[in-house]
Amino acid sequence: MVEFAALTYGLLASVILSAAQRNSKMARPHPPLLLYLGYLLCGLSAGAALGLGYIILTRFIGH
C-alpha cells in the first residue's frame, strides 16, 4: 500500500512540476487547477514531514 502511495505521489509531483516548468519557459500564466494541485502537493509534503518528525520525536526522545 505504501508503494502505491509513493508511486502516485511521485507521478503527481512529476506532472505538476513539469507543467509548471513548461508554462514558465513559455511565459504563460499557470491555470488555476495547476496552482491548486501544486499547493495540495506542498501541503501534503509539509504534513508528511511534520507527522514523521512527530513520530520520530515521540519514539526516540520519549524513551
C-alpha positions as CSV (number, residue, x, y, z in Angstrom):
1,M,0.0,0.0,0.0
2,V,2.9,2.4,0.8
3,E,4.4,1.6,-2.6
4,F,1.2,2.6,-4.4
5,A,1.0,5.9,-2.4
6,A,4.7,6.7,-3.1
7,L,4.2,5.9,-6.8
8,T,1.1,8.1,-7.0
9,Y,2.8,10.9,-5.2
10,G,5.9,10.8,-7.4
11,L,3.8,10.7,-10.6
12,L,1.7,13.7,-9.4
13,A,4.8,15.7,-8.4
14,S,6.4,15.0,-11.8
15,V,3.4,16.0,-13.8
16,I,2.8,19.2,-11.8
17,L,6.4,20.3,-11.8
18,S,6.9,19.6,-15.5
19,A,3.8,21.5,-16.4
20,A,4.8,24.5,-14.2
21,Q,8.3,24.5,-15.8
22,R,6.8,24.4,-19.3
23,N,4.5,27.3,-18.6
24,S,7.4,29.3,-17.1
25,K,9.5,28.7,-20.2
26,M,6.7,29.8,-22.5
27,A,5.9,32.8,-20.3
28,R,2.3,31.7,-19.9
29,P,0.2,32.0,-16.7
30,H,-0.5,28.8,-14.8
31,P,-4.0,27.5,-14.9
32,P,-5.9,27.6,-11.6
33,L,-6.1,23.8,-11.3
34,L,-2.3,23.6,-11.6
35,L,-1.8,26.1,-8.8
36,Y,-4.3,24.3,-6.6
37,L,-2.7,20.9,-7.2
38,G,0.7,22.5,-6.5
39,Y,-0.5,23.9,-3.2
40,L,-2.0,20.5,-2.4
41,L,1.3,18.8,-3.1
42,C,3.2,21.3,-1.0
43,G,0.7,20.8,1.9
44,L,0.9,17.0,1.7
45,S,4.7,17.2,1.8
46,A,4.7,19.6,4.8
47,G,2.1,17.5,6.6
48,A,4.1,14.3,6.0
49,A,7.3,15.9,7.2
50,L,5.6,17.2,10.4
51,G,3.9,13.9,11.0
52,L,7.1,11.8,10.5
53,G,9.0,14.3,12.7
54,Y,6.5,14.0,15.4
55,I,6.6,10.2,15.3
56,I,10.4,10.2,15.4
57,L,10.5,12.6,18.3
58,T,7.9,10.7,20.4
59,R,9.5,7.3,19.8
60,F,13.2,8.2,20.3
61,I,13.0,11.0,22.8
62,G,10.1,9.6,24.7
63,H,12.1,6.5,25.8
